[in-house]
Amino acid sequence: QLQLAESGGDLVQPGGSLRLSCATTGSTLDQVDIGWFRQAPGKERLGVGCIGKNGDRTSYADAVKGRFTISRDNSRNTVWLQMENLNPDDTGIYYCAAARVCTIVTLSLQRGFHSWGQGTQVTVAS
């Protein structure tokens, strides 16, 4: 059974960078697409972006396009979310989840995702 665990959350100043990791155990990573989501305090969870099984396809929400980059190394069973030029609106708990297929549509609908991690806190503040 696939299990995911996020790490790397931290307090960072506006304009700073941070890299989150999503590590997988229990199953091979190359069988699933991975999506990243975040939930700001008091708000609903939203899709951030996703990456295809082989890393050859990525999609991003408009709010993070050009600032966030998702990559993966299946041999290391890890997916990364590189975040640049962070601002306070990026504050929240970040989650990764698996799906058979992740597109910008399924990401926004949060449809078909499973094996959610426990989340990692990112706080952007001066």
N, C-alpha and C positions, 0 to 999 in steps of 0.2 A: 504494500500500500504506500502510495506516494505521500511523503510528508515534506512540508516546506517550513523554513525558518528564516525570518528576516533578521538582519543585524546592521549596525553601522549608524544608527540614528544618533543625533547629538544636537547640542546647542551651537548655532553658527550665526555669525553676524550677517546682516544684509549685504548682498554682493558676494558672499562667500560660496564655497563649493563643498559638496559632500558626496560620498559614494556609498550607496546601500548595497547590501548583498542579500541574495535569496538562495539559500543552500537547500539542496534536496537530498532526501534519504528514502530508502525503501523501494525505490523504483528508478528506472533509467530516465534521465531528464529528456533524452532526445525523442521521447514519445509524445511530448506535450508542448503546446505553446504556453508562454508565461505572461501573465498580465500584472501590472503594478497599479495599485489603487491608493488613495489617501482619504483620510477623514479628518477634517478640521473640527476643532471644538464646537459642539453644538450644531454641526451640519451633517448632511448626509455624505455617505461615502461616494467618491467619484473615481472614474477611471483616469489613469495618468498615461499609460502607454502599454504596449505589448510587443512581444518578439516571437517570431516563428520558431519552429522546432530546430531548424538548422542555423538560425541567426541571420537568414538572408532577407528577412522581411520584418519591418518594424512599423508601428503606428503610434501616433502621439496625440493627446488632447491638445486643443489649440492653446490652452493656458500655459503649456510647458514646451511647446514646439520651438526648437532652436536653442533651448536651454538644457533640456534633459536628453540623455542618451542611454538606451538600453542595449546591453550586450550580453553574451553568454559564452560559456565554455563547457560544453557537454562532458568533456573528459574530466572536468573538475566538479561537475554537478552543481554549477553555480551560475546564477544570473545576476547581473549588476545593473543598478540604476545610478548613472552619473548625473549629478545635478549641479548646474552652474548658475551663477548670477542669481542666487536665491533671494527671495523677498519674503516679508512676513506672511503674505498670502499662501506661501508654500508650507507653512506650519501645519502639522497634523501627524496622525499615525499612518504610517505607510505599510501597506500589505502587499504580498505577492500571492498569486493563486494560479492554478493550472487550468488549462482548457484544451479540448481537442483542437479547436481552431479559435484563434483570437483575431478579431478585426476591429476596426474603429467602431463598428456598429455594436458588436457583441460586448465590446469594452464599455461603451456608454450605457448599454442595457444591463451590464453585469450578468449576462446570460451564459450559462454553460461552464461556469467556473467552479472549481472544487479544490479541496486540499489547501484551504486558506491557512496562511501562517498566523502567528500570534500578533504580528505587527511590531514596528519599531518607531519610536518617537523622534520626530524632527521638529526642532524649534528654531525659528529664524527671528532673532531679536538682537538689538544693540545693547 
